[in-house]
């Protein structure tokens, strides 16, 4: 009685598989029905066990966002220290007479991009303030649902902050170590990369936003249609960036005439010198665009305030026109 083997029927209600639900059968049913129900329950349990094991194996372990942010900040600090160290050592290797001229030239090439980078950072802050204040800036600028948010603007500004000083550091290092041709290629590559990024026709690098920017610039240069809020807003920004456009023109002029990393431009009467006629023309262009916008707005709305605004911009670029004629006369009549 005590030593015999205890036989447990297959249809016992106390049977339970590990990791599954308890299987309960009706004791009063026959063996044939029990075997069919048992096979069906076993198949369900095996499917549940197989299906429950899949999420456990597919769970990916990712670091916390705070840890990633701290690591990025550490890399950014290391990069900034390396750029400052290499740039300072490169400048100290130059002679005292050449140092000031070379720093002025490096400032001319990279100052426009540094100012544009700062502008992009500030524009991201503006969008963040708009988002916090629930301002519908997308409707004001006639933007679609795919417009850039402040986070994406800051991402672009971060890459610009990394690329521009890195190119400037390479320029200083290569020139101070005698690699003049390689040093001269650094600003050229930077300007070419910036132009290609803006006009790249493929669906990368925020194609819709780049197309919107280029279309708005086209509407500013040729105000043949009704002026929108984005048109005169960007045109006002351009009037504040007239010095940036002038530096861009001087830089491109020296790149075209192969005067990068040289002092051939130092003479005021040279091709890309400080007495060039193109300087006042580029300085006055944003105000001329804004003036024609005011005329177009007056034509569409017949509001006298548009004429008053146009009068303001006209008074601003009159001194530039006077300087242009002075430079043009000195260029045409050098002995007078």
ZAMARGU-4260 file (C-alpha; in steps of 0.2 Angstrom, whole numbers, plus 5000, padded with zeros to 4 digits):
<rodrens>
0) 5000/5000/5000 | 5014/5012/5004 | 5028/5005/4993 | 5018/5003/4977 | 5019/5015/4962
5) 5006/5028/4962 | 4998/5029/4945 | 4991/5047/4940 | 4978/5047/4926 | 4981/5058/4912
10) 4965/5068/4914 | 4970/5073/4932 | 4964/5091/4936 | 4980/5093/4946 | 4992/5092/4931
15) 5000/5109/4927 | 5013/5113/4915 | 5027/5125/4920 | 5024/5143/4914 | 5007/5140/4908
20) 4989/5140/4914 | 4982/5126/4924 | 4973/5113/4913 | 4956/5108/4921 | 4946/5094/4913
25) 4929/5087/4917 | 4932/5070/4926 | 4916/5063/4921 | 4920/5063/4902 | 4926/5049/4892
30) 4944/5044/4887 | 4942/5048/4869 | 4935/5066/4872 | 4949/5069/4885 | 4963/5064/4873
35) 4957/5076/4859 | 4955/5090/4872 | 4972/5087/4879 | 4980/5088/4862 | 4971/5104/4858
40) 4976/5112/4875 | 4994/5106/4873 | 4995/5114/4856 | 4988/5130/4863 | 5001/5130/4877
45) 5016/5127/4866 | 5010/5141/4854 | 5009/5153/4870 | 5026/5148/4876 | 5034/5151/4858
50) 5025/5167/4856 | 5030/5173/4874 | 5048/5170/4871 | 5050/5181/4856 | 5048/5198/4864
55) 5061/5193/4877 | 5074/5189/4864 | 5070/5205/4854 | 5072/5218/4868 | 5086/5230/4863
60) 5096/5238/4877 | 5099/5256/4874 | 5108/5269/4885 | 5099/5282/4894 | 5096/5299/4885
65) 5105/5308/4899 | 5120/5297/4897 | 5121/5301/4879 | 5119/5319/4881 | 5134/5319/4894
70) 5144/5309/4882 | 5141/5322/4868 | 5145/5336/4879 | 5161/5328/4884 | 5166/5325/4865
75) 5161/5343/4861 | 5172/5350/4875 | 5187/5339/4869 | 5184/5345/4851 | 5184/5363/4856
80) 5200/5362/4866 | 5209/5353/4852 | 5203/5367/4840 | 5209/5381/4851 | 5225/5372/4855
85) 5230/5368/4837 | 5224/5386/4831 | 5234/5395/4845 | 5250/5385/4841 | 5248/5388/4823
90) 5246/5406/4825 | 5261/5407/4836 | 5272/5399/4823 | 5270/5413/4811 | 5281/5429/4811
95) 5274/5444/4819 | 5273/5454/4803 | 5263/5441/4794 | 5252/5436/4808 | 5240/5451/4808
100) 5238/5450/4789 | 5234/5431/4789 | 5222/5433/4804 | 5213/5446/4795 | 5211/5435/4779
105) 5206/5420/4790 | 5193/5431/4798 | 5186/5437/4781 | 5184/5419/4775 | 5176/5412/4791
110) 5167/5427/4798 | 5151/5425/4787 | 5149/5407/4791 | 5151/5410/4810 | 5138/5424/4809
115) 5126/5413/4800 | 5129/5399/4812 | 5125/5411/4826 | 5109/5417/4817 | 5103/5399/4815
120) 5106/5396/4834 | 5095/5411/4838 | 5082/5406/4825 | 5080/5390/4834 | 5078/5399/4851
125) 5065/5410/4842 | 5055/5394/4837 | 5057/5387/4854 | 5049/5402/4862 | 5035/5402/4849
130) 5032/5383/4854 | 5032/5387/4872 | 5020/5402/4870 | 5009/5392/4858 | 5012/5404/4843
135) 5006/5397/4827 | 5021/5402/4817 | 5018/5389/4804 | 5002/5398/4798 | 5011/5415/4798
140) 5025/5409/4787 | 5014/5398/4776 | 5023/5382/4781 | 5017/5364/4778 | 5017/5350/4791
145) 5035/5345/4787 | 5043/5361/4793 | 5058/5361/4804 | 5056/5362/4823 | 5068/5370/4835
150) 5076/5354/4838 | 5080/5351/4820 | 5086/5369/4818 | 5098/5366/4833 | 5104/5350/4825
155) 5109/5360/4809 | 5117/5374/4820 | 5127/5360/4830 | 5134/5353/4814 | 5138/5371/4807
160) 5147/5374/4824 | 5157/5359/4822 | 5162/5361/4803 | 5166/5379/4802 | 5179/5380/4816
165) 5186/5363/4811 | 5189/5370/4793 | 5197/5386/4801 | 5208/5376/4812 | 5214/5366/4797
170) 5217/5382/4787 | 5228/5389/4801 | 5237/5373/4804 | 5241/5369/4786 | 5247/5387/4782
175) 5258/5388/4797 | 5267/5372/4792 | 5270/5377/4775 | 5256/5368/4766 | 5250/5384/4757
180) 5240/5375/4743 | 5231/5363/4755 | 5227/5378/4767 | 5220/5388/4752 | 5208/5373/4748
185) 5200/5373/4765 | 5189/5389/4763 | 5185/5384/4745 | 5179/5367/4750 | 5169/5375/4764
190) 5160/5387/4752 | 5157/5373/4739 | 5150/5361/4752 | 5138/5375/4758 | 5132/5379/4740
195) 5130/5361/4736 | 5120/5357/4752 | 5108/5371/4748 | 5105/5366/4730 | 5106/5347/4732
200) 5091/5340/4722 | 5089/5324/4731 | 5077/5320/4746 | 5090/5322/4760 | 5095/5336/4771
205) 5078/5343/4773 | 5073/5345/4755 | 5057/5353/4757 | 5064/5366/4769 | 5079/5370/4758
210) 5067/5372/4743 | 5056/5384/4753 | 5071/5394/4758 | 5077/5395/4740 | 5060/5399/4733
215) 5058/5413/4746 | 5075/5421/4741 | 5069/5420/4723 | 5053/5429/4728 | 5064/5443/4737
220) 5075/5445/4722 | 5061/5446/4709 | 5045/5453/4718 | 5034/5448/4704 | 5020/5441/4715
225) 5011/5447/4731 | 5022/5449/4746 | 5020/5436/4759 | 5025/5437/4778 | 5040/5426/4775
230) 5046/5437/4760 | 5048/5453/4769 | 5053/5444/4785 | 5068/5436/4777 | 5071/5452/4767
235) 5072/5462/4783 | 5085/5449/4790 | 5095/5451/4774 | 5096/5470/4777 | 5104/5466/4794
240) 5116/5454/4785 | 5123/5466/4772 | 5140/5466/4779 | 5140/5447/4778 | 5135/5447/4760
245) 5149/5459/4757 | 5162/5448/4765 | 5155/5433/4755 | 5158/5443/4739 | 5176/5447/4744
250) 5179/5429/4749 | 5172/5422/4732 | 5182/5435/4723 | 5198/5430/4730 | 5194/5412/4727
255) 5190/5415/4709 | 5206/5425/4706 | 5217/5412/4716 | 5222/5424/4730 | 5218/5413/4745
260) 5232/5411/4757 | 5241/5425/4749 | 5243/5444/4752 | 5240/5449/4734 | 5224/5457/4739
265) 5232/5468/4752 | 5234/5482/4739 | 5218/5493/4739 | 5218/5495/4720 | 5220/5476/4717
270) 5206/5466/4709 | 5199/5461/4726 | 5205/5475/4736 | 5196/5487/4747 | 5193/5500/4733
275) 5183/5487/4723 | 5166/5494/4715 | 5157/5478/4720 | 5158/5482/4738 | 5145/5496/4739
280) 5134/5487/4726 | 5133/5471/4737 | 5130/5481/4753 | 5115/5490/4745 | 5107/5476/4737
285) 5097/5470/4752 | 5090/5487/4754 | 5085/5488/4735 | 5076/5472/4737 | 5066/5478/4752
290) 5062/5494/4743 | 5055/5485/4728 | 5045/5475/4740 | 5037/5490/4747 | 5032/5496/4730
295) 5024/5480/4726 | 5015/5480/4742 | 5008/5497/4739 | 5003/5492/4721 | 4993/5477/4729
300) 4985/5486/4744 | 4986/5505/4740 | 4992/5508/4758 | 5003/5523/4761 | 5012/5515/4775
305) 5021/5504/4762 | 5027/5520/4753 | 5034/5527/4769 | 5043/5511/4772 | 5050/5512/4755
310) 5056/5529/4758 | 5065/5523/4774 | 5075/5510/4764 | 5078/5523/4750 | 5086/5535/4762
315) 5097/5521/4769 | 5105/5516/4752 | 5108/5533/4746 | 5125/5535/4755 | 5130/5518/4747
320) 5126/5525/4730 | 5136/5540/4733 | 5151/5529/4739 | 5149/5519/4723 | 5150/5534/4712
325) 5165/5540/4721 | 5174/5523/4719 | 5168/5522/4701 | 5175/5539/4697 | 5192/5535/4705
330) 5193/5519/4695 | 5189/5527/4679 | 5199/5543/4682 | 5214/5538/4693 | 5223/5554/4690
335) 5209/5566/4695
</rodrens>
